[in-house]
């Protein structure tokens, strides 16, 4: 639950059986409720605007806007700042997963995940936390980011990264390595509240929606490398 309220979920997938399966699974948890279903990316965006869910379970391959395009549209809408996207994928190295994260998704979930893992993933991203295993992110970055030219938006990112203090840069590196606030606090011998404050400032400077985008920025900006 979020502040005592049920976590509201929108399921976006072009396969009826997949949507029905997720709805059946999620209805068994007391703190989760499915408020809508979308068959296309366009429907996902429209329903998200109407229903204001906490989490959108977003398939990547859909007609009339794929999941990446739909995610980008959701993240660009100022009315949907409280909506988080959890990408559904068949393979953990799906070539589109990294693009979805770069578009603003908070993480991704394998379609064959266990019910409890699905529920926990939704809870994690509903709080604004990232759901990315560091080892998986390293593979994604190694396969796709390293082969892409750093131009255009990367120049803007480089300028933004220069605005970070030494402490903020240090914390960004630890976020990219998958540490949570408590682990970062222990590593740097500071309080979790101080870590949270720093992360908020980093997000503002990098124009990041959540921790997942901080991880993407850290890799794309060369703050950490895929070999870390």
TORRO-577029 format. One record per residue: residue in one letter; x, y, z of N, C-alpha, C in turn. Coordinates in steps of 0.001 Angstrom, whole numbers, plus 500000, padded with zeros to 6 digits. Each point is the difference from the previous one (the first is absolute). Layout:
AXYZXYZXYZ/...
//
This chain:
X500830498796500000499170501204500000500871501263500000/X499443501106499502500671501279500017499221500917500928/X500632500352501141499314500841500987498628499443500357/X499928498681500168498750499362500405499010499749498885/X500355500389498756499101499811498864500476498841499121/X499054499370499337500342498921499080500866500526498855/X500944499186499557500832500350498849499196499704498744/X499737501031499211499161499856498816500858499697498771/X499556499012499222500813499469498904499232500022498688/X500693500423498953499475499924498635500840498977499247/X499351499016499390500714498960499249499908500310498511/X501149500112499337500032500283498561500705498861499271/X499214499207499267500535498872499245498994499651498906/X500484499687498809499066499753498893499418498592500018/X500451499157500924499473498640500085498993499899501149/X498771499612499648498932499905501002500357499044501130/X500605498883499645500307498975501009501048500490500988/X500933500823499525501023500550500891499378500983500984/X499160500896499487499346500966500881499120499293501031/X499250498998499547499120499260500912500808499291501073/X501152499447499595500847499295500951500542500916501074/X500482501160499584500523500958500974498896500510500923/X498833500247499428498896500503500819499597498970501056/X499977498737499604499660498933500936501041499896501107/X501250500080499617501090499908500977499939501158500987/X499883501217499460500086501190500845498787500156500908/X498855499449499593498785500113500818500104499194501292/X500990499133500087500154499183501202500783500717501105/X500508501201499707500770500756500993499149501147500545/X499979500110501328499121500962500652500369501459499714/X501259500260499671500434501392499834500049500445498538/X499584499124499064500072500312498577498621499944499356/X499751500879499031498741499974499275500240500412498554/X499443499236499068500091500323498577498839500923499653/X500320501203499515498957500985499716499714500137498508/X500837499362499158499755500105498568500889499080499189/X499591499760498749500764499168499076500066500692498643/X501173499933499362500186500619498689500587498982499031/X499510500031498756500458499071498964501088500596499113/X500117501323500011500990500683499167500724501061500818/X501098500504499440500722501064500673499173501264500108/X499232500294498967499144501184500028498958499897501113/X499410498807500138499018499800501076500664500147501364/X501230499530500109500710500089501275500171501455500415/X500392500837499058500177501421500293498671500646500350/X498964499721499210498685500582500233499421499587501348/X500098498712500310499447499507501265500804500497501198/X501313500129499829500825500514501094499602501436500322/X499720500783498971499561501380500209498649500041500719/X499147499040499655498659499968500596500002499437501413/X500740498915500202499921499259501255501071500384501021/X501100500605499557501087500387500895500463498828500876/X500389498873499403500446498861500799501359500279500640/X500345499215500996501325500122500615501054499330499134/X499618498872499390500948499218499197499332499539498705/X500737500105498900499557499441498725500897498811499682/X499412498810499882500736498831499527499983500087498474/X501145500283499410500066500362498585500735498952499162/X499260499371499082500640499108499039500772500855498994/X501066499476499442500787500771499039499397499938498607/X499656498805499555499519499835498627498475500085499955/X499515501185499654498563500229499870499735500854498768/X498793499867499412499648500846498853499614501415500439/X499964500923499033499577501382500256500762500608501167/X501262500121499888500989500405500999500506498760500715/X501287499745499858500563498892500770500223500464501446/X500447499089500835500155500323501409501001501100500283/X501029500098499159501007501044500186499395501366499703/X499294500092498870499371501267499627498948500412501032/X499234499026500473498977500291501002500632500470501309/X501085499349500402500710500402501219500515501417499869/X500592500317498862500528501346499767498878501038500093/X498836499659499444498861500917500040499508500204501433/X499960498931500767499556500096501389500946500867500825/X501302499779499821500980500732500792500070501479499615/X499561500327498792500034501392499545498758500774500415/X499012499317500540498735500632500367500070500489501446/X499984501307500238500106500529501359498846499579500909/X498895499542499401498862499552500809500237498608500595/X501051499328499524500224498607500398501295499810500789/X500368501010500774501266499927500732500000498874501039/X498832499572500438499934498935500999499871498608499421/X500019499906498667499845498705499329501371499398499712/X500169498733500349501262499301499756499761498828499051/X500956499770499118499860498955498994500912498822500325/X499415498800499990500734498759500177499858499207498705/X501098499847499291499970499382498675499922498477500094/X499146499409499189499882498553499908500815499514498808/X500801498982500210500818499495498903500156498487500112/X500257499368498877500177498547499979501421499606500370/X500965500838499620501404499702500256500655501144500762/X500894499674500936500612501062500801501033500805499227/X500343499571498777500913500800499179499303500427498720/X498682500129500075499223500500498871500643501289499497/X500211500093498686500710501153499451499292501318500236/X498712499939500355499248501228500210499914500411501466/X500456499144500893499857500298501425500763501256500372/X501239500130499526500792501172500354499323501271499492/X499458499940498777499311501167499448498800500369500861/X499318498994500540498851500259500868500440500688501289/X501113499560500560500531500630501206500415501438499700/X500648500200498851500414501350499614498787500891499773/X498883499408499589498775500770499765499326500408501300/X500408499369501102499441500377501291499389498889500810/X500059498761499507499464498877500775500807499828501289/X499335499545501045500666499829501292500703498659500131/X499774499111499042500640498700500051499283499044499081/X500368498729500086499325499022499158499799498691500729/X499044499243499479499574498762500645499844498923498939/X500536498834500274499829498892499066498563499495500071/X499435499672498845498598499583499950499750498684500742/X501036499202500174499806498722500689500406500076501472/X500083501222500546500379500168501399498956499369500922/X500442499616501171499096499421500997499025501071500509/X498786499607500368499005500969500475500501500937501095/X500681499455501012500489500848501082501034500999499496/X500802499594499015500999500904499433499327501120499207/X498917499659499311499241501008499252499425501034500969/X499375499516501060499396500900500983501060500885500645/X501137499423500356501053500775500645500590501027499035/X500128499624498719500518500934498997499096501220499903/X498707499774500016499039501107499927500132500893501225/X500163499394501166500152500787501226501262500861499942/X501075499422499495501277500721499921499888501231499112/X499499499814498774499959501139499073498923501017500395/X498961499546500708498953500934500429500557501046500966/X501107499676500663500636500927500939501029500889499309/X500187499804498691500973500798499277501383499397499980/X500128498771500484501299499330499980500191499263498677/X501263499738499672500302499304498756499988498494500223/X499576499273498972500018498549500069500915499500498883/X501291500117500238500998499593499005501112499261500715/X500207498760499645501109499263500570501294500557499417/X500984500349500824501241500586499485500664499160498911/X499993498675500158500643499137499008499293500083498656/X498668500100500035499226500124498767500255501354499350/X500024501067500815500266501317499436501374500042499345/X500984499357500594501335499993499396499966499339498635/X499224498909499862499900499337498694499304500907498993/X498937500636500446499274500899499101500902501121499510/X500734500594500934500879501098499637501121499510499094/X500565498854500355501084499459499187499571499720498573/X498772499528499834499513499617498673499533501181499164/X499409501009500654499342501046499225500581501401500171/X500313500402501214500487501360500196501390500192499410/X500876499023500223501376500143499546500109500148498492/X499021499465499271500053500042498539499355501248499417/X499424500857500860499288501164499506500866501242500125/X499978500867498999500786501238500055499480500918501091/X500907500655500678499614500941501054499929501401499404/X498842500379499590499812501314499401498618500500500368/X499710501231499655498660500529500254499662500032501469/X499107499105500397499537500007501391501131499682500961/X501022499271499518501119499658500868500823501234500354/X500051500975499107500688501246500301499266500741501112/X498679499979499937499194500620501060500196499272501318/X500058498671499922500206499203501206501365500299500609/X501027500121499156501346500297500492500019501333500736/X499312500995499452499937501302500672499287499887501346/X498925499211500033499257499829501246500844499281501050/X500753499000499562500836499247500934501089500877500616/X500439501004499263501033500899500520499472500835501167/X498678500111500102499404500771501084500002499247501329/X500253498704499950499983499192501223501211500306500873/X499773500021501297501111500112500934500719498657500070/X501161499976500628500749498741500132499174498968500753/X499309500441501050499177499078500788498833499475499174/X499363500878499231498884499569499161500461499006498941/X501142500237499429500546499085498994500300498644500635/X500526500025501207500307498776500737498719499199500247/X498948500684500392498720499339500270499386499475498706/X500117500746498914499484499548498712500654498682499582/X501292499885500219500716498764499665499445498824500800/X499734500219501283499479498926500845498571499630499614/X499196500999499601498653499713499508500086499126498761/X500916500339499084500165499240498759500460498575500264/X500667499788501108500465498655500352498922499191500706/X498826500627500220498869499264500546499797500101501491/X500739500885500681499848500135501448498756500827500324/X499302499627501080498864500790500458500489501084500958/X499090500830500478500405501129500848500722499568501262/X499511498934500635500627499530501231501415499487499736/X500173499295498890501326499473499659500971501118499640/X499491501016499303500843501147499668500414500734501270/X499042500152500924500284500682501264501101499275500770/X499915498675500031501014499208500701501359500115499313/X499980500005498680501241500089499224500707501334500234/X499228501072500088500589501345500106499997500543501428/X499451499201500933499912500384501410499241501328500148/X498822500036499408499096501131500152498604499437500254/X499034500846500282498662499507500307499204499737498721/X499048499054500051499130499760498844499248501260499577/X499640500848500974499297501242499667500881500917499160/X501286500026500324500940500815499225500145499447498590/X500032498678499899500073499367498681498777500381499173/X498827499925500618498754500327499301500021501443499493/X500511500907500825500095501408499602500923500159498800/X501146499341500044500958500074498893499385499443498710/X499304498880500122499405499379498808498947500920499395/X499236500669500843499022500954499495500666501116499207/X501123500484500496500727501059499304500592499493498686/X500497498761500014500561499417498781498919499861498943/X498817499529500411498893499856499063499631501337499380/X499979501048500815499670501329499483501037500461498984/X501269499805500301501064500455499113500029499222498689/X499660498711500079500050499164498806498633499861499333/X498995500680500567498636499929499473499543498544499906/X500237499256501078499681498566500043498678499783500713/X499191499075499465498683499696500559500113499122501240/X500943499069499996500169499101501137501395499384499976/X500235499033500871501335499416500125500426499257498741/X499044499431499298500346499282498771500655500943499003/X499464501210499891500582500971499079501362500481500487/X500213500005501293501330500331500512501017498946499563/X499584498737500037500894498917499566500337500173498518/X498994500268499200500217500211498567500948501172499777/X499770501097500702500837501190499839501444499721500392/X500172499219501059501359499701500460500786499224498958/X499346499039499361500669499225498959500185500810498724/X498946500668499560500098500762498756500984501152500105/X500113500568501208500914501115500203501428499572500301/X500219498685500075501351499509500232500464500102501443/X499063500273500920500372500069501422500406498635500514/X499300498962499510500389498614500249500046499298498650/X500670498871499941500107499270498747499339498651500142/X499744499342498880499351498690500001500838498936500665/X501285500266500194500883499003500614500019500097501511/X499329501066500531499988500189501462499173498917500681/
//
